[in-house]
């Protein structure tokens, strides 16, 4: 069996930390609800001059350095982002240039917060095809520039960051299976309404339409239901019990969502890696960032069986089964 084996991982978090107390333009009584409702205590914010491709390139360099690999040895670069540098071209093209990966094709995908599990599955498919040996997947998000600073329902919960995973063709270990799902009938639940062909910039009448929006209550219920459901589906068709999984690496959206998913699949909550308290919701970047931290901390080791799971705009959700 030809699999996409994880050769190395990397991450980049901007140095500027913004704590809940720093959000002092919101009512003081409301600030305590941020950590209470989501488990977020701080997040990272990119500088005025940084864009998404800069974050992606930093994470990629960290990953390549750990692998001992030169950028010109890459065959392909996939960038997952729902906060791209520009409408076009693909953010991945500037990342390719910044890295000096002259031999690599480069393109973007956008499945919002589910982009990590979609990208892992896509990299695995490209390698399983037999046409490619080495693919770099990067998820990079810079939400602080697409959020309305005055919107308490979104702004306090997101942060900026990037994570990278380098895949190489191998056998036995690697990506063993993936399940991807979409419900396009709910595509308006999470969105940036303005700026595309549905609502071009010259037709934006409400300034709020230029910012990220979501129906928080609907997303919360959806994430718990589909997160648990897709893990069960993945494990059932792979013939693996939830108790046999060494570590679950979930999208870091909300600690209460993660706990609810753990409870529903009947595994100890401690089996889910959590770092959202420090970084907030970094959208599609959250899974690769968490994976890199889990490996660095020793909570995920070579030979371990992992499940990555994510859910987000589209609506979309999915999970990957990986032998590290």
C-alpha positions as CSV (number, residue, x, y, z in Angstrom):
1,X,0.0,0.0,0.0
2,X,1.3,3.4,-1.0
3,X,0.5,6.1,1.6
4,X,1.3,9.7,2.3
5,X,3.7,9.5,5.3
6,X,4.2,12.5,7.5
7,X,7.9,13.4,7.2
8,X,7.8,16.6,9.3
9,X,5.4,19.2,10.6
10,X,5.9,22.9,11.3
11,X,4.0,26.0,12.7
12,X,4.1,29.7,12.9
13,X,2.3,32.0,15.3
14,X,2.8,35.7,15.1
15,X,4.6,37.1,18.1
16,X,1.9,39.6,19.1
17,X,-0.3,38.1,21.8
18,X,-3.7,39.6,22.5
19,X,-5.3,38.5,25.8
20,X,-8.9,38.7,26.6
21,X,-8.2,41.6,28.9
22,X,-6.6,43.5,26.0
23,X,-10.0,43.6,24.3
24,X,-11.0,46.5,26.5
25,X,-13.3,48.2,24.0
26,X,-15.9,45.5,24.8
27,X,-17.8,45.7,28.1
28,X,-15.8,44.4,31.0
29,X,-18.7,42.1,32.1
30,X,-18.6,40.4,28.6
31,X,-14.8,39.6,28.6
32,X,-15.2,36.9,31.2
33,X,-17.7,35.1,28.9
34,X,-15.0,34.6,26.2
35,X,-13.1,32.0,28.2
36,X,-16.2,30.6,29.9
37,X,-18.0,29.9,26.6
38,X,-15.1,28.9,24.4
39,X,-11.9,28.2,26.5
40,X,-10.1,31.0,24.7
41,X,-7.8,33.2,26.9
42,X,-5.6,34.7,24.2
43,X,-4.8,34.7,20.5
44,X,-2.1,35.8,18.2
45,X,-2.4,38.8,15.8
46,X,-0.3,39.4,12.7
47,X,1.4,42.7,12.2
48,X,0.0,45.3,9.9
49,X,2.6,44.3,7.2
50,X,2.1,40.6,7.4
51,X,-0.2,38.8,5.0
52,X,-1.4,35.1,4.8
53,X,1.4,34.0,2.5
54,X,4.0,35.3,4.9
55,X,2.5,33.2,7.7
56,X,2.4,30.2,5.4
57,X,6.0,30.6,4.4
58,X,7.2,30.8,8.0
59,X,5.4,27.6,8.9
60,X,6.7,25.9,5.7
61,X,10.3,26.9,6.5
62,X,10.0,25.4,10.0
63,X,8.7,22.2,8.6
64,X,11.3,21.9,5.9
65,X,14.1,22.7,8.4
66,X,12.9,19.8,10.6
67,X,12.8,17.5,7.6
68,X,16.3,18.6,6.4
69,X,14.8,19.2,3.0
70,X,15.4,22.0,0.5
71,X,12.4,23.8,-0.9
72,X,13.4,23.0,-4.5
73,X,13.0,19.3,-3.6
74,X,9.2,19.8,-3.3
75,X,6.9,18.6,-6.1
76,X,3.8,20.4,-5.0
77,X,2.5,23.0,-2.5
78,X,-1.2,23.0,-1.3
79,X,-2.3,26.0,0.7
80,X,-5.6,25.9,2.6
81,X,-6.9,29.3,3.5
82,X,-10.2,31.1,3.8
83,X,-8.4,34.4,4.4
84,X,-6.3,34.6,1.2
85,X,-3.9,37.4,0.3
86,X,-6.1,38.4,-2.6
87,X,-9.1,37.1,-4.6
88,X,-6.5,36.1,-7.2
89,X,-3.9,34.7,-7.8
90,X,-3.7,31.7,-5.4
91,X,-2.0,32.6,-2.1
92,X,0.1,29.4,-2.7
93,X,1.9,31.0,-5.7
94,X,3.5,33.7,-3.5
95,X,4.3,31.0,-0.9
96,X,6.1,29.1,-3.7
97,X,8.1,32.2,-4.6
98,X,9.0,33.0,-1.0
99,X,10.3,29.5,-0.4
100,X,12.1,29.3,-3.7
101,X,10.3,26.0,-4.5
102,X,10.8,26.4,-8.2
103,X,9.9,22.9,-9.2
104,X,6.7,22.8,-7.2
105,X,3.2,23.4,-8.6
106,X,1.1,25.5,-6.1
107,X,-2.6,26.0,-5.6
108,X,-5.1,26.9,-2.9
109,X,-8.1,25.1,-1.5
110,X,-10.9,26.7,0.6
111,X,-13.1,24.6,2.9
112,X,-12.9,27.2,5.7
113,X,-12.1,25.5,9.0
114,X,-12.4,22.0,7.4
115,X,-9.5,22.8,5.0
116,X,-7.0,20.9,7.1
117,X,-8.7,17.5,6.8
118,X,-9.5,18.2,3.1
119,X,-5.9,19.1,2.4
120,X,-4.5,16.1,4.2
121,X,-6.8,13.8,2.1
122,X,-5.9,15.7,-1.1
123,X,-2.1,15.4,-0.4
124,X,-2.7,11.7,0.3
125,X,-4.6,11.2,-3.0
126,X,-1.8,12.9,-5.0
127,X,0.8,10.6,-3.5
128,X,-1.4,7.5,-3.8
129,X,-1.8,8.2,-7.5
130,X,1.8,7.3,-8.0
131,X,2.5,10.6,-9.8
132,X,4.0,12.5,-6.9
133,X,6.5,11.6,-4.1
134,X,6.6,14.7,-1.9
135,X,3.8,17.2,-1.2
136,X,3.8,20.1,1.3
137,X,0.5,21.0,2.8
138,X,0.1,24.3,4.5
139,X,-2.9,25.8,6.3
140,X,-2.6,29.5,6.9
141,X,-5.2,32.0,8.2
142,X,-5.1,35.7,9.1
143,X,-8.6,36.3,10.4
144,X,-7.8,39.5,12.3
145,X,-8.0,41.3,9.0
146,X,-11.4,40.0,7.9
147,X,-13.1,40.3,11.2
148,X,-15.2,43.3,12.4
149,X,-13.4,44.5,15.5
150,X,-16.7,45.7,17.0
151,X,-18.5,42.3,16.6
152,X,-18.4,40.5,19.9
153,X,-19.9,37.4,18.3
154,X,-16.7,36.8,16.2
155,X,-13.8,39.0,16.9
156,X,-12.7,37.6,20.3
157,X,-12.7,34.0,19.3
158,X,-10.3,33.9,16.3
159,X,-6.5,34.3,15.9
160,X,-3.8,34.2,13.2
161,X,-1.4,31.4,12.5
162,X,-0.2,28.7,10.1
163,X,0.7,25.1,10.2
164,X,2.5,22.8,7.7
165,X,2.8,19.1,7.1
166,X,5.3,17.5,4.7
167,X,4.1,14.3,3.1
168,X,6.3,11.7,1.4
169,X,5.4,8.4,-0.3
170,X,5.8,5.4,1.9
171,X,4.1,2.3,3.1
172,X,2.6,0.9,6.4
173,X,2.5,4.3,8.1
174,X,0.8,7.5,6.8
175,X,-2.7,8.5,6.0
176,X,-4.8,5.3,6.1
177,X,-8.3,6.7,5.4
178,X,-10.3,9.9,5.1
179,X,-14.0,10.8,5.2
180,X,-15.1,14.2,3.8
181,X,-18.6,15.6,3.8
182,X,-20.4,18.8,2.7
183,X,-23.9,20.3,3.2
184,X,-24.1,23.1,0.7
185,X,-27.7,23.9,1.6
186,X,-26.2,25.7,4.7
187,X,-23.6,27.6,2.8
188,X,-24.7,31.0,4.3
189,X,-24.2,29.8,7.9
190,X,-20.5,30.9,7.8
191,X,-19.5,33.4,5.2
192,X,-17.9,36.7,4.1
193,X,-20.8,38.0,2.0
194,X,-19.1,40.8,0.1
195,X,-16.3,40.9,-2.3
196,X,-17.1,38.0,-4.7
197,X,-19.2,37.8,-7.8
198,X,-22.4,37.4,-5.8
199,X,-21.9,40.8,-4.1
200,X,-19.1,42.7,-5.8
201,X,-17.4,45.5,-3.9
202,X,-19.3,48.2,-5.8
203,X,-22.6,46.7,-4.6
204,X,-21.8,46.4,-0.9
205,X,-24.2,48.7,0.8
206,X,-23.7,47.5,4.4
207,X,-20.0,47.7,5.5
208,X,-20.5,44.6,7.7
209,X,-20.9,42.5,4.5
210,X,-17.2,42.9,4.0
211,X,-16.4,41.0,7.2
212,X,-16.6,37.4,8.3
213,X,-20.0,36.3,9.7
214,X,-21.4,33.2,11.3
215,X,-24.5,31.9,13.1
216,X,-22.8,30.8,16.2
217,X,-25.6,28.7,17.8
218,X,-26.2,26.8,14.6
219,X,-22.4,26.2,14.1
220,X,-22.1,24.9,17.7
221,X,-24.8,22.3,17.3
222,X,-23.6,21.3,13.8
223,X,-19.9,20.9,15.0
224,X,-20.8,18.6,17.8
225,X,-23.2,16.4,15.8
226,X,-21.0,16.1,12.7
227,X,-17.7,15.9,14.5
228,X,-18.8,12.9,16.4
229,X,-20.6,11.4,13.5
230,X,-17.7,11.6,11.1
231,X,-15.2,10.1,13.6
232,X,-17.6,7.1,14.1
233,X,-17.9,6.7,10.3
234,X,-14.2,6.8,9.8
235,X,-13.4,4.3,12.6
236,X,-16.2,1.9,11.7
237,X,-15.2,1.5,8.1
238,X,-11.6,1.1,9.2
239,X,-12.5,-1.5,11.7
240,X,-10.9,0.4,14.6
241,X,-12.3,1.1,18.0
242,X,-12.2,4.7,19.4
243,X,-10.3,3.4,22.4
244,X,-7.5,2.2,20.1
245,X,-6.8,5.7,18.9
246,X,-3.8,7.2,20.7
247,X,-4.7,10.9,20.1
248,X,-7.5,12.9,18.5
249,X,-6.4,16.2,17.0
250,X,-9.6,18.3,16.5
251,X,-10.2,21.7,15.0
252,X,-9.7,24.1,17.8
253,X,-12.9,26.1,17.8
254,X,-14.4,25.8,21.2
255,X,-13.4,23.7,24.3
256,X,-17.0,22.8,24.9
257,X,-17.4,21.4,21.4
258,X,-14.2,19.3,21.8
259,X,-15.4,17.9,25.2
260,X,-18.9,17.1,23.7
261,X,-17.4,15.2,20.8
262,X,-15.1,13.2,23.2
263,X,-18.1,12.4,25.4
264,X,-20.2,11.3,22.4
265,X,-17.6,8.9,21.1
266,X,-16.9,7.7,24.7
267,X,-13.2,8.4,25.0
268,X,-11.6,10.4,27.8
269,X,-11.5,14.1,27.1
270,X,-7.7,14.0,27.8
271,X,-7.3,12.0,24.6
272,X,-8.1,15.1,22.6
273,X,-5.2,17.5,22.1
274,X,-6.1,21.1,23.1
275,X,-4.2,24.4,22.6
276,X,-7.0,26.8,21.7
277,X,-6.7,28.6,25.0
278,X,-3.5,30.2,23.8
279,X,-4.3,30.7,20.1
280,X,-8.1,30.9,19.7
281,X,-9.7,29.6,16.6
282,X,-7.2,29.7,13.7
283,X,-9.6,28.2,11.3
284,X,-8.0,25.6,8.9
285,X,-4.6,26.2,10.5
286,X,-5.7,24.9,13.9
287,X,-5.3,21.1,13.1
288,X,-1.7,21.3,11.7
289,X,-0.6,23.8,14.4
290,X,-2.0,21.4,17.0
291,X,-0.4,18.4,15.3
292,X,3.0,20.0,15.3
293,X,2.6,21.0,19.0
294,X,1.5,17.4,19.9
295,X,4.5,15.9,18.2
296,X,6.9,18.5,19.8
297,X,5.5,17.8,23.3
298,X,5.7,14.0,22.9
299,X,2.0,13.6,23.1
300,X,2.1,12.1,19.5
301,X,4.9,9.8,18.6
302,X,6.0,7.8,15.6
303,X,3.8,4.7,15.4
304,X,0.8,6.3,17.1
305,X,-2.6,6.1,15.6
306,X,-4.2,9.5,15.2
307,X,-7.5,10.9,14.1
308,X,-7.7,14.5,12.8
309,X,-11.2,16.0,12.6
310,X,-12.6,19.4,11.6
311,X,-15.8,21.2,10.8
312,X,-16.6,24.6,9.3
313,X,-18.0,26.7,6.5
314,X,-19.8,25.2,3.6
315,X,-21.0,23.6,5.7
316,X,-18.2,21.1,5.6
317,X,-16.6,18.5,7.9
318,X,-14.3,15.5,7.7
319,X,-11.7,13.3,9.5
320,X,-8.5,11.5,8.7
321,X,-7.0,8.3,10.1
322,X,-3.2,8.6,10.3
323,X,-0.5,6.2,11.5
324,X,2.2,8.7,12.5
